[in-house]
Amino acid sequence: MSRHLRDILGYAVAAAVQAGAALLAVPLLTRWLSPAEFGYWSLLEPLFVMGAQVSLLGVNHGLLRSVGEDGTAPAVAWRGLLPWALGSAAAAALIFGVAGRLAAPGLLPVLPFMLALWLEAQSLLALAALRAANRSFPFAAVVTAKSGTFLLVVAAAFFLPLPFAPTAANVAWMLVGTTLLGTTVGVLWCLGDLRRLAVPAATARWPGYASAVGYGAPLMLAGLMTAVTITADRYVLAAHVAAADVGRYVVLVKVASAINLMATPLNMWFPSARFKHVKDADGGARFFRRCALAVFALLAGVAGVLWLVGPALVELLNPTQSVDRAALGWLLVGSVATALAGIMNVGILAGGRTKWSLYAALATGALQIALLVVLTPRWGLPAAALSTGLAGCVGLGLQNFWSQRLQPVPFAYATMAALTATALTTVFGLAHVQGLGDVQRALAFAAAWSALAFIAVRWDDARRT
């Protein structure tokens, strides 16, 4: 287990650097760029991230399967897919660039956008090889070279008299440079691993590429669908409430999304661990049960802390806003369910079965949008949060249902239910204790929950042995 914790720690460092750099870059960019230029950049950045993901057609996920199921060395799998990734990313960059120029002539900095998209795609492929090799700290080094250096360059442009005009195009050129640096770090690791393995010359075979796309494309599309549904609530809400209420809702979403600091490294680590432990004598049953219960206990504990300290966090982010505890609670439920779905998704990650992940994402998205359209016009902000929470639970249920049909795992459902009831009782009780501040309540819950969760996980494991 210490090896798994070390791997998760490396991914946690990467997630913290990426999230921290994105957060700290915002006040620098808003002060350096004009409001219009910052608006252009805000529209450009999501397209760059989405375009890089789409351009690979899911082969980064297919690389993980090739290593985990077929036993291919990570660097060898990377080298076999690289020529196809170079071509598909170039085609996607050209399509996005031309479409952007036609849709918004003069607004989209086409050349730096195309270069950044192409480089990011190669970075994602190298990062997939690092994940497949369980090299989480080199993974963090690549992320730091990209995101951390981007923050430093933006800070230098703001604080130093550099010869850069404050435009979205120049920010895009900064992104090209820092993405090139991160991609170089990842590619050098892959090349170094190839030299160490001393394997023969590479051949980029179509069947291997087609297999990677067949496995990874549904996961890529499911990820995009999830990304769309994550932001759908605010747009539906905006059609029925004032802009200020949308802003208050987004603040609650930001508080709930703090769970991602825990969930992201876990979901980066799990696929490789899944491919390894599915080869255990028991098919990984004990490992998957322990892992799911431990992650659930962790996420439930973080959610409880965030709910209790929510008023203080909301006031910190927006001093004029009071917290809606019910809305925050449902958003936290949705965040926990979405994060846990990846860890309890065992059967769907097998070769030839990833289409079920896409089906679950489509069903979840359709349900959430339907609930938003029906409930939000009447009940506003609380209904949007309720829709998000319920959709997250349904998504977890669907993925787990199909996963269990494909590869049954004896998950500790009863223990999870007991922990859920205990957590709800405890946080509601602490919320009504007089004489304690929000932070004190959260600390009391964290201390009690840590002991209870540890005992529950150890008891469940001992009971199964």
Buried (B, 14 or more C-beta within 10 A) or exposed (E): EEEBEEBBBBBBBBBBBBBBBEEEBEEBBEEBBEEEBBEBBBBBBEBBBBBBBBBBBBBBBBBBBBBBBEEBBBBBBBBBBBEBBBEBBBEBBBBBBEBBBEEEEEBBBBBBBBBBBBBBBBBBBBBBBBBBBBBBBBBBBBBBBBBBBBBBBBBEBBEEEEEBEBBBBBBBBBBBBBBBBBBBBBBEBBBEBBEEEEEEEBEBEEEBBEBBBBBBBBBBBBBBBBBBBBEBBBEBBBEBBEEEBBBBBBBBBBBBBBBBBBBBBBBBBBBBBBBBBBEEEEBBBBBBBBBBBBBBBBBBBBBBBBBBBBBBBBBEEBEEBEBBBEBBBBBBBBBBBBBBBBBBBBBBBBBEBBBBBBBBBBBBBEBBBEBBBEBBBEEBBBBBBBBBBBBBBBBBBBBBEBBBEBBEBEBBEEBBEEBBEBBBEBBEEBBEEEEBEBEBBBBBBBEBBEEBBEEBBEEBBEEEE
